[in-house]
């Protein structure tokens, strides 16, 4: 009968050269993993498929630290978007600092989550940003007292397909940097919902 001894060449049980090779491969993989996460957290490189410029990379880095609300523009004028350029909306049925969207409403109009430090960029005003507790108990971003939402029908940055929708009993509008609703005619008006 043949018995196997222990080899201490690399600290692995003797399984021949295969054990040593496996150990070296694991160490190399760990080193690569470490280098990869260091590069990612520094923001020096952009992720695959980002297709972004340095400013898009900066926005992605900011968004990773917390929710960013900034301005974008389109046929409706200048309006609020998140750090990735996705449009955000207000709902006329809400009252100041209080969301009334729940259940199926949140499925179609997901709340803008308040993660990390909520910050303003571009034409958005920092003092108008706040955090509220949404109907599902999670933290939600509000702007000038308006709880903010995404529209599930907007699949990419720059889309505003929810503008003027009357889903769930009241109108959904893009939000001007002044905190007012941008109506379908392109003019900013105070929301009729809560009189604020």
Long-range contacts (C-beta under 8 A, 24 or more apart in sequence): 59-83, 59-84, 59-85, 59-121, 60-84, 62-119, 62-121, 65-116, 65-117, 66-115, 66-116, 66-117, 66-118, 66-119, 67-112, 67-113, 67-114, 67-115, 67-116, 67-118, 67-119, 67-141, 68-118, 68-119, 68-120, 68-121, 69-112, 69-118, 69-119, 69-120, 69-121, 69-124, 69-129, 69-141, 69-143, 69-148, 70-120, 70-121, 70-122, 70-123, 70-124, 71-122, 71-123, 71-124, 71-177, 72-157, 72-158, 74-158, 74-160, 75-160, 75-186, 76-160, 76-163, 76-174, 76-182, 76-184, 76-186, 77-176, 77-182, 77-186, 77-188, 78-123, 78-176, 78-177, 79-160, 79-174, 79-175, 79-176, 79-177, 79-182, 80-124, 80-143, 80-148, 80-174, 80-175, 80-176, 80-177, 81-157, 82-112, 82-150, 83-121, 84-157, 85-157, 85-158, 86-150, 86-154, 86-156, 86-157, 86-159, 87-150, 87-151, 87-154, 87-158, 87-159, 87-160, 87-162, 87-163, 87-174, 88-112, 88-141, 88-143, 88-148, 88-149, 88-150, 88-174, 88-175, 89-148, 89-149, 89-150, 89-151, 89-162, 89-163, 89-172, 89-173, 89-174, 89-175, 90-143, 90-146, 90-147, 90-148, 90-149, 90-172, 90-173, 90-175, 90-181, 90-191, 90-193, 91-147, 91-149, 91-168, 91-170, 91-171, 91-172, 91-193, 92-170, 92-171, 92-172, 92-173, 92-181, 92-191, 92-192, 92-193, 93-168, 93-169, 93-170, 93-193, 94-146, 94-147, 94-191, 94-193, 94-194, 95-193, 95-194, 95-196, 96-145, 96-146, 96-194, 96-196, 97-130, 97-132, 97-142, 97-145, 97-147, 98-132, 98-147, 98-194, 99-132, 99-134, 99-135, 99-140, 99-147, 100-135, 101-134, 101-135, 101-147, 101-149, 101-168, 102-135, 102-136, 104-168, 105-167, 105-168, 106-134, 106-135, 106-136, 107-152, 108-151, 108-152, 108-153, 108-167, 108-168, 109-149, 109-150, 109-151, 109-152, 109-162, 109-167, 109-168, 109-172, 110-149, 110-150, 110-152, 111-136, 111-138, 111-140, 111-141, 111-147, 111-148, 111-149, 111-150, 112-140, 112-141, 112-148, 112-149, 112-150, 113-138, 113-139, 113-140, 113-141, 114-139, 114-140, 114-141, 115-139, 123-177, 124-177, 125-177, 125-179, 128-179, 143-175, 143-179, 144-175, 144-178, 144-179, 144-180, 144-196, 145-179, 145-194, 145-196, 146-175, 146-179, 146-191, 148-175
